[in-house]
Amino acid sequence: MRIQFKKMYLLRIEGFVFQSFDDQKLCSLKFQSLGLFFSDSTKLCGYAFSGDIGHLNHPNCYKIFVPSLQLLNLLVNGTVDPNNRIEFGVLRQSETHLFLKHPQVTYL
């Protein structure tokens, strides 16, 4: 599977609030930026990771999604060279035990 993007910010959601106003549902997020993936044709996989996210635009310029297991694997392990992988553990996305239903192995 090949995914095309120019920049994809990686955030950890720390809290959210849903509000409804006249048939519009709004969500306020509190998050911490972990970095971003960006297109890089010099890399074998076509992208690279950076902890420096640079300039952020107005929130209306962004979309938020929950990745599929396949895309989550790309985000977590995509920049780790398969020849040098060391199994690190299982990704726990929340404080519940739901992660055990579909464990996502992470590598260093």
Sequence and secondary structure as in RCSB ss.txt:
>XXXX:A:sequence
MRIQFKKMYLLRIEGFVFQSFDDQKLCSLKFQSLGLFFSDSTKLCGYAFSGDIGHLNHPNCYKIFVPSLQLLNLL
VNGTVDPNNRIEFGVLRQSETHLFLKHPQVTYL
>XXXX:A:secstr
     SEEEEEEEEEEEEEEETTEEEEEEEEEEEEEEEE TTSTTSEEEES       GGG       HHHHHHH
HHTTS GGG  EEEE   SSSSGGGTS  EEE 
